[in-house]
Amino acid sequence: MNLLRLLMPFIFRKFTRNIVLQNIVFALGIKLAVMALGAVGIATMWMAIFADVGVAILAILNATRILKV
């Protein structure tokens, strides 16, 4: 029983790493898209703020999946 508890971090390491990479790729992708739209004059500052806050909320919700394992 104690051996299993010692191995738990190693078992969930890959799952946690995948979620972190998903959050990073998603956040950078949205930020680059909004930045590109802002460079051509389509996105406003408010759109960038909403996109940033929205990405942060979605990343937090995605990261809570780790707690359900």
C-alpha positions as CSV (number, residue, x, y, z in Angstrom):
1,M,0.0,0.0,0.0
2,N,2.8,2.5,0.9
3,L,4.7,1.6,-2.3
4,L,1.7,2.6,-4.4
5,R,1.5,5.9,-2.6
6,L,5.2,6.5,-3.4
7,L,4.6,5.8,-7.1
8,M,1.5,8.0,-7.5
9,P,3.5,11.1,-8.5
10,F,5.3,9.2,-11.2
11,I,2.0,7.7,-12.5
12,F,0.3,11.1,-12.8
13,R,3.4,12.9,-14.1
14,K,2.6,12.4,-17.8
15,F,-1.1,13.4,-17.3
16,T,-0.1,16.6,-15.5
17,R,2.5,17.5,-18.1
18,N,0.0,17.0,-20.9
19,I,-2.5,19.4,-19.3
20,V,0.2,22.0,-18.7
21,L,1.3,21.8,-22.3
22,Q,-2.3,22.1,-23.5
23,N,-2.7,25.2,-21.4
24,I,0.5,26.8,-22.7
25,V,-0.2,26.1,-26.4
26,F,-3.8,27.3,-26.1
27,A,-2.9,30.5,-24.3
28,L,0.0,31.3,-26.7
29,G,-2.2,30.5,-29.7
30,I,-5.0,32.8,-28.6
31,K,-2.6,35.6,-27.7
32,L,-0.8,35.4,-31.0
33,A,-4.1,35.4,-32.9
34,V,-5.4,38.5,-31.0
35,M,-2.0,40.2,-31.5
36,A,-2.2,39.5,-35.2
37,L,-5.7,40.8,-35.4
38,G,-4.6,43.9,-33.4
39,A,-1.7,44.5,-35.8
40,V,-4.0,44.7,-38.8
41,G,-6.5,46.9,-36.9
42,I,-9.3,44.4,-36.4
43,A,-9.0,43.7,-32.6
44,T,-9.3,46.4,-30.0
45,M,-7.7,46.6,-26.6
46,W,-10.9,45.4,-25.0
47,M,-11.0,42.3,-27.2
48,A,-7.4,41.6,-26.1
49,I,-8.3,42.0,-22.5
50,F,-11.3,39.7,-22.8
51,A,-9.3,37.2,-24.7
52,D,-6.5,37.2,-22.0
53,V,-9.0,36.8,-19.2
54,G,-10.9,34.2,-21.1
55,V,-7.8,32.1,-21.7
56,A,-6.8,32.4,-18.1
57,I,-10.2,31.1,-16.9
58,L,-10.2,28.3,-19.4
59,A,-6.6,27.3,-18.4
60,I,-7.7,27.2,-14.8
61,L,-10.7,25.1,-15.6
62,N,-8.6,22.7,-17.7
63,A,-6.0,22.4,-14.9
64,T,-8.7,21.4,-12.4
65,R,-9.0,18.1,-14.3
66,I,-5.8,17.1,-12.4
67,L,-7.7,17.2,-9.1
68,K,-10.3,14.7,-10.4
69,V,-7.7,11.9,-10.9
